[in-house]
Every structure is written in C-alpha cells, then in structure tokens.
Amino acid sequence: MTLIHQATIINEGKTTEGSVLIEGEKIGKIFYGKVPEDVLATCSDVIEAQGLYLIPGVIDDQVHFREPGLTHKGDIETESRAAVAGGVTSFMDMPNTKPQTITIAALEDKFERAAQKSMANYSFYLGATNDNIEELKKADPKNVCGVKVFMGASTGNMLVDNLKSLQRIFAEVDMLIATHCEKEEIIRQNVEVFKKRFGEDIPIKYHPLIRSEEACYRSTAQAVELAHNYGTRLHVLHLSTGRELSLFDNYPVEDKKITAEVCVHHLWFSDEDYERLGSRIKWNPAIKTKNDREALRAGLKSGKLDIVATDHAPHLPAEKEGGCLQAASGGPLIQHSLQLMLELVNRGVYTNEFVVEKMCHAPAKLFSIHHRGYIREGYYADLVLVNPKKSYTVTSSNILYKCGWSPLEGETFSHSIEKTFVNGHLVFDGKTVGSEITGKPLEFNR
C-alpha cells in the first residue's frame, strides 16, 4: 500500500489538506486530519506531500496518437508516456489513422495495440464516413467513447459531406457523436480568394481567414440543428470562435444532450502569435483573434463550454514547414496542457478548483466514465501531484513527444508535475517515466 501523506487535495470544488491511501489499483481510504498510526505502519511507501497539490488524473477526450500507419510522427507508447509526464492519465484517440478506424475490426486492433503499449488509460473513437452507418451501429457504448464525424475535412479523407448520410448518423446512431465542424465549401471559396492574391504560397497569418469564423459557425450550427431535430447526444470538439458560443447552453454538463469542448491552444494563443510562431500554431480549426480567445475563456467559465482538451496531433518539424497550403495542421500539447491551465490560474483567469472541474471531473461526467475523474474511495487511483512552487521551462531536452518539438518551447510555467499514478502505479516520478504498461481500457456507464 502507498500513502500520499498530507497533500493539498483539490477535488469536487474544495481544497483540503488530507492523505490518500492507495490499495492496489484503487483509492482505499481518504484521511482528512491525522492518519492513524496503524495505517502508517502497514504502508510500504509513504510519500510526504506537504505543499503539493493532489488532483485526479486529467482526462483528455481528443488526441491523435498516430497509430497505426503514421507512427513516424508519434505512437501509442511514446505519446502516452508524454501524457503521464503531464498528468494526463486517460485519453480518447481519433480515427484518422492509416488504415482509418472506420470498422469494428480496425477499432479492435487499436484496443489490442494499446493493451500492449499504453501507459495511460484509453478509448478510441469509431470514425464515420458517408457510407459506414451499419458499422457505426455495431459499436459498444460501454467501451467505445463515441463516433467521430468530420463535418469539415481535416487530416485524412474522412469528410462526411452527404446530407442524407449526416441525417442518418444523427438519427440512427445511439451513442455520443463528436464532431469536427468547419464548412468545407466556405473554406474552398476562401482558398481561391487568397490564391488569386498570393498564388500557392499563402502566408500562414491568413490561415484563420481561410478557415474562417463563418466556416466554423455555419458547420457548428448545422450540427446543433441536426442534434435538436433527432435528439442526438452531440459533443462539438475544439470550438475556436466566440460567435459559436451562442449555439450552446450553460446547464450543468450532466444535464445536457449537446456539449462543447475547448482546446488549450485556443485558450492560450491568438492570431497575434502567428508572426512569432508561424506554422507551429497552425491547427484546424485555426487559432483566431484575441477577442475570440477571450470569449472562449469566458465561455468556459460560464459553462457554455464543458471540458478542456488538447487535440494533441504531432507532426515532424519538416511537415510543419510552408504556408497555409503546405504546412500540416496540428501540434503536440498533451505533456504540458495541465501546466498551461494552471498558468492561467496563476494569471488570475481561473481557479485551481475550476481547472480540476473542467479537465478531470467534467470529462468523466460528460462521457459517463466508470470510477475515474475524482478522488473518491473505491475509484481507480489515477492521481497527480503538482508542485505549485517549482517552475518548469519547456525545452527540447525535456520534451517526450516522438516528433521532438512543442509550440510551447521557451515558455516557463509556474507549476511542475511531481508524480503521476495510473491505476495505483507510479508511472512518472518528476523526472522519468516508468517502463511498466499500466493503462486500462476506459469503461462507460451507459
């Protein structure tokens, strides 16, 4: 048994000094106040945690770990190791791999790979196409996090652009549908406008004007309308504009059928950063204006946005070279997402309790994850110790991503990740990630 002794526990809206006893894979007991001597005597390991925050492991509902088929960029092993070093103990991976995860067989292959390689807990989305609805209906909602619908083409060729196909998916698939929302025809029109001005070499600063506010809003509005029409459980991924917030309500997440996510890069960067970072911050949907960033920060606080994720999407540096039409979209973020959000706490944007709510509790509620996302007796011991007084600078030498870079290089955060536990196992000790494979498939109470 392991005892995390006298930590500052941040959990369920409260901050309290206490100790947590880990018994096997689970949280055995939580002590507020003095730990009984007989308990201390039976512990094989006592971690003195005075002055450290103890929070539940972060749950990231949107990652691209690139396996299978794109493993020169990243793979389940490398990216899950980076995840636990950042305090992320569970992830949900996207289907635009090679082959695409659009069949049950391909989905099962991913689960088998993760069982052999993943340091963190895992689930995988089944991807929709214009003609695979019968396959989508076979997915088991108790172990598959959701169905992913690209309503705007991103990496890979999985655009669902047939209205009848969309209507059938929203009407007939009885599980959570997660959407990437950008109107492809608007984007194509914008590309032609900028090609007339710049040819094929469109400067990267025009990326948010090509993948514009209008393209995002129109697509998100269509998804929300479809969900209302068919009573669908809809989750809209990576909102990037303030205008889209008007489409969502601020009820408690557990009472909603339509929910929304914001990613850390849309809360951190703005279009003013393209001059400094160029294609390193090229994402789809694009990072937009400072006003959009501030609206998204406020939308998260108001409850219109329900959870925070990363859309972690590694590419090699060479793949990120060029302008709007050449540079790959996406970037690696999962190792530093918790530190980034805690830095926003340090800057007065949020509170510690709020960050834990949006990164740990709310994803567990939104996806109905079984016994994770909280520090509760009987729950899995997915736990993170954070040092709020030890700064951390992102450098090329401490990045664990297979692609070897980060758009956050040079940033100094006010918090460091001291230790991460997954299913009761210490997987990160503040310096190194262990070798034991500790991740388990996520289970959903549906």
C-alpha positions in Angstrom: 0.0 0.0 0.0 1.1 3.5 -0.8 0.1 6.6 1.3 0.2 10.1 -0.2 0.6 11.9 3.1 -0.6 15.4 3.9 -1.2 16.8 0.4 -3.4 19.7 -0.5 -6.3 17.8 -2.1 -8.1 19.7 -4.9 -11.3 17.8 -5.6 -15.0 18.4 -6.2 -14.8 22.1 -5.7 -12.9 22.0 -2.4 -9.2 22.4 -1.4 -8.4 20.5 1.8 -5.3 19.0 3.4 -5.5 15.3 3.5 -3.9 11.9 2.8 -4.9 9.2 0.3 -4.2 5.5 0.7 -3.7 3.6 -2.5 -4.6 -0.1 -2.2 -3.8 -2.0 -5.4 -5.4 -0.2 -8.4 -7.9 1.8 -6.2 -8.2 4.5 -3.7 -8.6 2.6 -0.5 -9.1 5.4 2.0 -9.0 9.2 2.3 -8.0 10.8 5.6 -8.7 14.4 6.5 -6.6 15.1 9.5 -4.1 12.8 11.2 -3.5 9.4 9.6 -3.8 6.5 12.2 -0.5 5.1 13.3 -1.6 1.5 12.4 -2.2 2.7 8.8 1.2 4.4 8.6 2.8 1.2 9.9 1.3 -1.0 7.2 2.2 1.2 4.3 5.1 0.0 2.1 5.6 3.5 0.8 4.8 6.9 2.3 5.1 9.9 0.0 5.4 13.1 2.0 3.4 15.6 0.0 3.2 18.7 2.2 2.8 21.8 0.0 1.9 19.7 -3.1 -1.4 19.7 -4.8 -3.1 16.3 -5.2 -5.6 16.2 -8.1 -7.4 13.4 -10.1 -5.7 12.4 -13.3 -6.6 14.6 -16.3 -8.9 13.0 -18.9 -8.2 14.2 -22.5 -11.1 13.4 -24.8 -9.3 14.3 -28.1 -5.9 13.1 -29.2 -4.2 11.8 -32.3 -1.5 9.3 -31.2 -1.0 8.4 -34.9 -1.0 4.6 -34.6 -1.4 2.7 -36.9 0.2 3.9 -40.1 1.5 7.3 -39.1 4.0 6.2 -36.4 6.9 8.3 -37.8 5.0 11.2 -36.0 4.1 9.5 -32.8 2.6 6.3 -31.5 0.6 5.0 -28.5 3.7 4.2 -26.4 5.6 7.5 -27.0 2.6 9.8 -26.7 1.1 8.1 -23.7 4.4 8.4 -21.9 4.3 12.2 -22.7 0.8 12.2 -21.4 1.5 10.8 -18.0 4.5 13.1 -17.6 2.0 15.9 -18.0 -0.6 14.5 -15.5 -2.9 13.1 -18.2 -4.0 9.6 -17.1 -6.7 8.8 -19.7 -7.1 9.7 -23.4 -9.6 9.1 -26.2 -7.9 8.7 -29.6 -9.2 9.8 -33.0 -9.9 7.6 -36.1 -7.9 9.4 -38.9 -5.0 6.9 -38.9 -3.9 4.5 -41.7 -6.0 2.5 -42.1 -8.8 4.7 -40.9 -10.6 3.5 -37.8 -14.0 3.1 -39.6 -14.6 -0.6 -39.0 -15.1 -2.6 -35.8 -12.0 -4.7 -36.9 -9.8 -1.6 -37.1 -11.2 -0.4 -33.7 -10.4 -3.7 -32.1 -6.9 -3.6 -33.5 -6.3 -0.3 -31.8 -7.5 -1.6 -28.4 -5.1 -4.6 -28.8 -2.2 -2.3 -29.5 -3.0 0.0 -26.5 -3.2 -3.0 -24.2 0.4 -3.8 -25.1 1.8 -0.2 -25.2 -0.2 2.4 -23.3 1.0 4.0 -20.0 -2.4 5.8 -19.7 -6.0 4.6 -19.8 -7.6 4.6 -23.2 -10.6 4.5 -25.5 -10.9 5.1 -29.3 -13.5 6.8 -31.5 -15.0 4.9 -34.4 -14.9 7.2 -37.5 -17.9 7.9 -39.7 -17.9 8.1 -43.4 -20.7 8.7 -45.9 -21.5 5.0 -46.1 -20.5 3.1 -43.0 -23.5 3.6 -40.8 -24.2 -0.1 -40.3 -20.7 -0.4 -38.9 -21.3 2.6 -36.6 -24.3 0.8 -35.1 -22.2 -2.1 -34.0 -20.0 -0.1 -31.6 -20.5 -0.9 -28.0 -21.2 2.3 -26.0 -19.8 0.7 -22.8 -16.3 0.6 -24.2 -16.2 3.0 -27.2 -16.1 6.6 -26.3 -18.0 7.9 -29.3 -18.4 8.2 -33.1 -16.3 10.9 -34.7 -17.8 12.8 -37.6 -15.6 15.2 -39.7 -18.1 17.8 -40.9 -15.0 19.6 -42.3 -12.1 17.7 -43.7 -9.0 17.7 -41.5 -6.0 15.3 -41.6 -7.1 12.3 -43.7 -10.0 11.9 -46.1 -13.0 11.3 -43.8 -15.3 14.2 -44.7 -18.9 13.3 -44.2 -20.5 15.8 -46.7 -23.6 14.0 -47.8 -26.6 15.5 -46.0 -28.6 12.2 -46.1 -25.6 10.4 -44.5 -25.4 13.0 -41.8 -29.1 12.8 -41.1 -28.9 9.0 -40.8 -25.9 9.2 -38.5 -27.6 11.7 -36.2 -30.9 9.8 -36.3 -29.8 6.2 -36.0 -26.5 6.0 -34.1 -27.5 5.6 -30.4 -24.3 6.9 -28.8 -22.3 10.1 -28.4 -21.4 11.7 -31.7 -18.4 14.0 -31.6 -18.0 16.5 -34.5 -15.2 18.5 -36.2 -17.2 21.5 -37.5 -16.0 23.6 -40.4 -17.9 24.2 -43.7 -15.7 22.8 -46.5 -17.3 24.8 -49.3 -16.6 28.1 -47.4 -13.0 27.1 -46.9 -12.6 26.3 -50.6 -14.0 29.6 -51.6 -11.6 31.4 -49.2 -8.7 29.5 -50.6 -9.4 30.6 -54.1 -9.7 34.3 -52.9 -6.2 34.1 -51.3 -4.7 32.1 -54.2 -5.6 35.0 -56.5 -3.6 37.3 -54.2 -0.6 35.1 -53.3 -0.6 32.1 -55.6 0.2 28.8 -53.9 2.4 30.4 -51.1 -0.3 32.0 -48.9 1.4 33.3 -45.7 0.4 31.5 -42.5 -1.2 34.5 -40.9 -4.1 34.1 -43.3 -5.0 30.6 -42.1 -7.7 31.9 -39.7 -9.2 33.9 -42.5 -9.3 30.8 -44.8 -10.7 28.5 -42.1 -12.9 31.4 -41.0 -15.3 32.3 -38.3 -18.2 31.8 -40.8 -16.9 28.4 -41.8 -16.9 27.3 -38.2 -20.2 28.9 -37.2 -22.2 27.5 -40.1 -21.0 24.0 -39.6 -21.5 24.0 -35.8 -25.0 25.5 -36.3 -25.8 22.6 -38.7 -24.6 20.0 -36.2 -26.6 21.6 -33.4 -29.7 21.8 -35.6 -29.3 18.1 -36.6 -28.9 17.1 -32.9 -32.1 19.1 -31.9 -34.0 17.5 -34.8 -33.1 13.9 -34.0 -32.5 14.1 -30.2 -28.8 13.2 -30.7 -26.2 13.1 -28.0 -23.8 15.6 -29.6 -20.4 16.7 -28.5 -18.8 19.5 -30.6 -15.0 19.5 -30.5 -12.5 22.3 -30.4 -14.6 25.5 -30.6 -12.5 28.3 -31.9 -14.8 31.4 -32.1 -16.8 33.5 -29.7 -19.7 33.5 -32.2 -20.2 29.8 -31.8 -20.9 30.1 -28.1 -24.4 31.5 -28.9 -25.3 28.0 -30.0 -24.8 26.4 -26.6 -26.5 26.4 -23.2 -24.9 26.7 -19.7 -26.7 24.0 -17.9 -24.7 21.5 -15.8 -22.8 19.2 -18.1 -24.6 16.1 -16.7 -28.0 17.6 -17.8 -27.0 18.4 -21.4 -27.5 16.4 -24.6 -25.4 18.9 -26.6 -22.0 19.7 -25.2 -18.8 21.5 -26.3 -15.1 21.3 -25.8 -12.4 23.9 -26.0 -8.7 23.1 -26.5 -5.8 24.6 -24.7 -4.2 26.2 -27.7 -7.4 28.2 -28.4 -7.3 29.4 -24.8 -3.5 30.3 -24.9 -2.6 31.6 -28.3 -4.2 34.3 -30.6 -3.6 35.4 -34.2 -1.0 37.8 -32.9 1.2 34.8 -32.3 1.5 33.7 -36.0 4.2 36.3 -36.5 6.3 34.7 -33.8 5.5 31.0 -34.2 4.3 30.7 -37.8 3.1 27.2 -38.8 3.9 25.8 -35.4 0.5 27.1 -34.3 -1.4 26.0 -37.4 -4.4 24.0 -36.3 -7.8 23.1 -37.8 -9.9 24.9 -36.7 -7.5 27.8 -36.7 -6.4 29.9 -33.8 -8.3 33.2 -34.3 -8.4 36.6 -32.8 -7.6 37.8 -29.3 -11.3 38.6 -28.9 -12.2 35.0 -29.8 -9.7 33.8 -27.2 -11.1 36.0 -24.5 -14.7 34.9 -25.4 -13.6 31.2 -25.2 -12.0 31.8 -21.8 -15.3 33.4 -20.6 -17.4 30.7 -22.3 -15.6 28.1 -20.3 -16.1 30.0 -17.1 -19.8 30.5 -17.9 -20.5 26.8 -18.5 -21.3 27.1 -22.2 -18.0 25.2 -22.8 -17.9 22.0 -20.8 -14.4 20.5 -20.9 -10.8 21.3 -21.8 -8.7 19.0 -24.1 -5.7 19.2 -26.4 -6.3 17.8 -29.9 -2.8 16.6 -29.5 -1.6 16.0 -33.1 2.2 15.5 -33.6 3.9 16.2 -36.9 7.6 16.1 -37.7 9.2 19.6 -38.0 9.6 19.1 -41.7 5.9 18.5 -42.1 5.1 21.8 -40.4 7.1 23.9 -43.0 5.5 26.2 -45.5 2.5 28.4 -45.7 -1.3 27.8 -45.4 -1.4 25.2 -48.2 1.8 23.3 -47.4 2.2 23.1 -43.6 0.5 20.3 -41.8 -2.2 21.3 -39.3 -1.9 20.2 -35.7 0.7 20.2 -33.0 1.8 18.3 -29.8 0.4 19.6 -26.5 -0.5 16.7 -24.1 2.6 16.9 -22.0 2.0 20.5 -21.0 -1.8 21.0 -21.0 -2.2 20.8 -17.3 0.7 23.2 -16.6 -0.7 25.6 -19.2 -4.1 25.7 -17.5 -2.5 26.1 -14.1 -0.5 29.0 -15.5 -3.9 30.6 -16.4 -4.8 30.2 -12.7 -1.5 31.9 -11.8 -2.5 34.8 -14.1 -5.9 35.2 -12.5 -8.1 33.7 -15.3 -9.3 30.6 -13.4 -9.0 28.9 -10.0 -7.4 25.6 -9.2 -10.8 24.1 -8.4 -12.1 25.2 -11.8 -9.3 23.6 -13.7 -9.8 20.3 -11.9 -13.5 20.5 -12.7 -13.0 21.1 -16.4 -10.1 18.7 -17.0 -10.9 15.9 -14.6 -14.5 15.9 -13.3 -16.4 17.2 -16.3 -14.9 14.7 -18.9 -15.8 11.9 -16.5 -19.4 13.2 -16.3 -19.7 14.1 -20.0 -18.6 10.6 -21.1 -20.1 8.7 -18.1 -16.7 7.2 -17.3 -16.7 4.5 -14.7 -14.9 5.3 -11.5 -12.4 7.8 -12.8 -12.0 11.6 -12.7 -12.4 12.1 -9.0 -10.5 11.4 -5.7 -13.1 9.1 -4.1 -12.7 5.9 -2.1 -13.2 2.9 -4.4 -12.3 4.8 -7.6 -9.2 4.0 -9.6 -6.1 5.6 -8.3 -5.4 7.9 -11.2 -3.7 10.7 -9.3 -1.3 13.6 -9.9 0.9 15.5 -7.5 1.7 19.1 -8.6 4.3 21.4 -7.1 2.9 25.0 -7.2 6.2 26.5 -6.2 8.6 24.8 -8.7 8.8 26.5 -12.1 9.2 24.5 -15.3 10.6 25.7 -18.6 9.7 23.7 -21.8 12.9 22.9 -23.7 13.9 20.5 -26.4 15.6 18.4 -23.8 12.6 17.7 -21.7 10.0 17.1 -24.5 8.9 13.5 -24.6 6.9 13.6 -27.9 8.3 11.4 -30.7 8.2 14.4 -33.0 10.6 16.2 -30.7 9.2 19.7 -30.6 6.5 21.8 -29.0 4.9 25.2 -29.8 5.4 26.0 -26.1 9.2 25.7 -26.2 10.7 28.6 -24.2 7.6 29.0 -22.0 8.1 28.9 -18.3 5.2 27.6 -16.2 4.8 28.3 -12.5 3.9 24.6 -11.7 5.7 21.3 -12.2 4.3 17.8 -12.3 5.9 15.9 -9.4 4.3 12.4 -9.7 1.6 10.7 -11.7 -0.2 7.5 -10.8 -2.2 5.4 -13.2 -4.4 2.6 -11.7 -2.3 2.9 -8.5 1.0 2.6 -10.2 3.6 5.3 -10.0 4.3 6.0 -13.7 6.1 9.3 -13.5 8.4 10.4 -10.7 9.0 14.0 -11.8 12.0 13.1 -13.9 11.4 9.8 -15.7 8.5 7.7 -16.9 8.5 4.0 -15.8 8.5 1.0 -18.1 5.6 -1.0 -16.8 2.5 -0.8 -19.0 -0.3 0.4 -16.7 -3.1 1.7 -18.9 -6.5 0.0 -19.0 -9.5 0.4 -21.4 -12.0 3.0 -20.1 -15.4 1.8 -19.2 -18.5 3.8 -19.7 -21.7 3.7 -17.6 -24.2 3.8 -20.5 
